[in-house]
């Protein structure tokens, strides 16, 4: 029993040591997890997705079954219209998007204007080849 308490005391003392053990041959590149977390400038930056990415609907009750699905380079609507974004540019209050859209077997090009209301999670979609005007609320990703 005395032998076990001596081993336990040794582990406790080792746990209290502030300096992690290092091999004589260990390089400077090896670092503790804390060091790598504290140095985010070394990690590659990941761009946030555009604000419009996610599910949007005309009413909160439509979020589950009638949401528009915006991705980084496309949108699809519950009315089976889909658009591929050719060019996305930030604009005052949102984005201007050159898109190629497909509806009822017809493809057409146009410019969508996506604008946001700062007070609430709302987006207005205007323009495009089908002259849309829709006020949408954010439903989540």
C-alpha beads as a LAMMPS data file, in Angstrom:
LAMMPS data file: protein, C-alpha beads

141 atoms
140 bonds

1 atom types
1 bond types

-500.0 500.0 xlo xhi
-500.0 500.0 ylo yhi
-500.0 500.0 zlo zhi

Masses

1 110.0

Atoms # bond

1 1 1 0.000 0.000 0.000
2 1 1 2.897 2.373 0.769
3 1 1 4.260 1.674 -2.700
4 1 1 0.971 2.781 -4.353
5 1 1 0.791 6.053 -2.385
6 1 1 4.388 6.887 -3.384
7 1 1 3.487 6.376 -7.084
8 1 1 0.338 8.514 -6.681
9 1 1 2.387 11.310 -5.099
10 1 1 4.855 11.176 -8.003
11 1 1 2.007 11.556 -10.525
12 1 1 0.602 14.529 -8.609
13 1 1 3.981 16.255 -8.559
14 1 1 4.419 15.620 -12.275
15 1 1 0.951 17.079 -12.988
16 1 1 1.846 20.269 -11.086
17 1 1 4.972 20.905 -13.144
18 1 1 4.434 24.027 -15.317
19 1 1 7.031 23.098 -17.931
20 1 1 6.118 20.247 -20.262
21 1 1 8.867 17.650 -20.670
22 1 1 10.845 17.945 -23.900
23 1 1 13.226 15.601 -25.601
24 1 1 16.709 16.954 -26.180
25 1 1 16.174 16.309 -29.895
26 1 1 12.725 17.951 -30.092
27 1 1 12.547 20.808 -32.571
28 1 1 11.205 24.287 -31.969
29 1 1 8.342 23.554 -34.421
30 1 1 6.730 21.184 -31.941
31 1 1 4.334 23.122 -29.746
32 1 1 1.672 22.403 -27.203
33 1 1 -2.003 22.594 -28.258
34 1 1 -2.369 25.801 -26.228
35 1 1 0.375 27.507 -28.233
36 1 1 -1.217 26.601 -31.575
37 1 1 -4.646 27.798 -30.408
38 1 1 -3.193 31.094 -29.200
39 1 1 -1.561 31.798 -32.577
40 1 1 -4.448 32.035 -35.083
41 1 1 -2.333 34.144 -37.445
42 1 1 -0.484 30.976 -38.488
43 1 1 -3.693 29.150 -39.422
44 1 1 -5.100 29.663 -42.924
45 1 1 -7.998 32.111 -42.991
46 1 1 -11.421 30.791 -43.944
47 1 1 -13.783 33.250 -45.588
48 1 1 -17.267 33.446 -44.141
49 1 1 -20.064 32.516 -46.541
50 1 1 -22.043 35.390 -48.056
51 1 1 -24.878 36.680 -45.874
52 1 1 -27.574 35.316 -48.218
53 1 1 -26.482 31.665 -47.825
54 1 1 -29.174 29.637 -46.068
55 1 1 -32.914 29.012 -46.222
56 1 1 -35.288 31.959 -46.675
57 1 1 -39.104 31.998 -46.875
58 1 1 -41.978 34.444 -47.359
59 1 1 -43.274 33.637 -43.840
60 1 1 -41.906 31.864 -40.788
61 1 1 -44.545 29.145 -41.198
62 1 1 -43.134 28.390 -44.684
63 1 1 -39.579 27.767 -43.471
64 1 1 -40.009 23.991 -43.368
65 1 1 -41.706 23.322 -46.686
66 1 1 -41.485 26.406 -48.912
67 1 1 -38.052 27.881 -48.309
68 1 1 -35.794 29.296 -50.969
69 1 1 -32.386 27.621 -50.672
70 1 1 -29.497 29.994 -51.267
71 1 1 -26.025 28.551 -51.640
72 1 1 -22.802 30.389 -52.339
73 1 1 -23.299 30.222 -56.141
74 1 1 -26.963 29.287 -56.615
75 1 1 -30.563 29.508 -55.459
76 1 1 -33.537 27.194 -55.827
77 1 1 -37.118 28.137 -55.009
78 1 1 -40.108 26.020 -53.954
79 1 1 -41.656 26.903 -57.354
80 1 1 -38.901 24.859 -59.022
81 1 1 -36.984 27.861 -60.315
82 1 1 -33.239 27.502 -60.018
83 1 1 -30.458 29.959 -60.754
84 1 1 -26.720 29.611 -61.084
85 1 1 -24.776 32.686 -60.014
86 1 1 -22.257 33.816 -62.622
87 1 1 -21.009 36.875 -60.742
88 1 1 -21.698 38.085 -57.194
89 1 1 -20.745 41.617 -56.182
90 1 1 -21.218 43.351 -52.863
91 1 1 -23.428 46.409 -53.195
92 1 1 -24.879 48.967 -50.807
93 1 1 -27.136 46.997 -48.458
94 1 1 -26.469 43.569 -49.996
95 1 1 -25.392 41.992 -53.272
96 1 1 -25.896 42.305 -57.018
97 1 1 -25.904 38.904 -58.692
98 1 1 -25.653 38.114 -62.398
99 1 1 -27.508 34.827 -62.737
100 1 1 -28.680 32.297 -65.272
101 1 1 -32.077 30.943 -64.235
102 1 1 -34.165 27.973 -65.331
103 1 1 -37.969 27.911 -65.036
104 1 1 -40.482 25.764 -66.901
105 1 1 -37.778 24.556 -69.280
106 1 1 -36.708 28.103 -70.209
107 1 1 -33.262 29.489 -69.387
108 1 1 -32.784 33.231 -69.061
109 1 1 -30.089 35.565 -67.754
110 1 1 -30.676 38.507 -65.460
111 1 1 -29.448 40.490 -62.477
112 1 1 -30.800 39.800 -58.997
113 1 1 -30.618 42.429 -56.281
114 1 1 -30.386 40.962 -52.775
115 1 1 -30.881 43.584 -50.061
116 1 1 -31.012 43.171 -46.285
117 1 1 -32.904 44.886 -43.492
118 1 1 -30.495 45.503 -40.649
119 1 1 -33.064 45.439 -37.844
120 1 1 -34.386 41.964 -38.594
121 1 1 -33.299 38.884 -40.517
122 1 1 -35.023 39.914 -43.741
123 1 1 -33.902 39.968 -47.353
124 1 1 -35.565 41.441 -50.426
125 1 1 -34.962 39.715 -53.769
126 1 1 -35.653 41.849 -56.835
127 1 1 -35.055 41.639 -60.549
128 1 1 -33.621 38.685 -62.365
129 1 1 -34.870 37.339 -65.648
130 1 1 -38.372 36.804 -64.232
131 1 1 -38.666 40.243 -62.589
132 1 1 -38.966 38.879 -59.048
133 1 1 -39.982 40.904 -56.028
134 1 1 -39.969 38.858 -52.843
135 1 1 -39.582 39.792 -49.191
136 1 1 -38.070 36.847 -47.325
137 1 1 -37.238 36.029 -43.706
138 1 1 -34.234 33.978 -42.623
139 1 1 -35.024 30.370 -41.684
140 1 1 -31.510 29.125 -40.874
141 1 1 -28.951 27.036 -42.676

Bonds

1 1 1 2
2 1 2 3
3 1 3 4
4 1 4 5
5 1 5 6
6 1 6 7
7 1 7 8
8 1 8 9
9 1 9 10
10 1 10 11
11 1 11 12
12 1 12 13
13 1 13 14
14 1 14 15
15 1 15 16
16 1 16 17
17 1 17 18
18 1 18 19
19 1 19 20
20 1 20 21
21 1 21 22
22 1 22 23
23 1 23 24
24 1 24 25
25 1 25 26
26 1 26 27
27 1 27 28
28 1 28 29
29 1 29 30
30 1 30 31
31 1 31 32
32 1 32 33
33 1 33 34
34 1 34 35
35 1 35 36
36 1 36 37
37 1 37 38
38 1 38 39
39 1 39 40
40 1 40 41
41 1 41 42
42 1 42 43
43 1 43 44
44 1 44 45
45 1 45 46
46 1 46 47
47 1 47 48
48 1 48 49
49 1 49 50
50 1 50 51
51 1 51 52
52 1 52 53
53 1 53 54
54 1 54 55
55 1 55 56
56 1 56 57
57 1 57 58
58 1 58 59
59 1 59 60
60 1 60 61
61 1 61 62
62 1 62 63
63 1 63 64
64 1 64 65
65 1 65 66
66 1 66 67
67 1 67 68
68 1 68 69
69 1 69 70
70 1 70 71
71 1 71 72
72 1 72 73
73 1 73 74
74 1 74 75
75 1 75 76
76 1 76 77
77 1 77 78
78 1 78 79
79 1 79 80
80 1 80 81
81 1 81 82
82 1 82 83
83 1 83 84
84 1 84 85
85 1 85 86
86 1 86 87
87 1 87 88
88 1 88 89
89 1 89 90
90 1 90 91
91 1 91 92
92 1 92 93
93 1 93 94
94 1 94 95
95 1 95 96
96 1 96 97
97 1 97 98
98 1 98 99
99 1 99 100
100 1 100 101
101 1 101 102
102 1 102 103
103 1 103 104
104 1 104 105
105 1 105 106
106 1 106 107
107 1 107 108
108 1 108 109
109 1 109 110
110 1 110 111
111 1 111 112
112 1 112 113
113 1 113 114
114 1 114 115
115 1 115 116
116 1 116 117
117 1 117 118
118 1 118 119
119 1 119 120
120 1 120 121
121 1 121 122
122 1 122 123
123 1 123 124
124 1 124 125
125 1 125 126
126 1 126 127
127 1 127 128
128 1 128 129
129 1 129 130
130 1 130 131
131 1 131 132
132 1 132 133
133 1 133 134
134 1 134 135
135 1 135 136
136 1 136 137
137 1 137 138
138 1 138 139
139 1 139 140
140 1 140 141
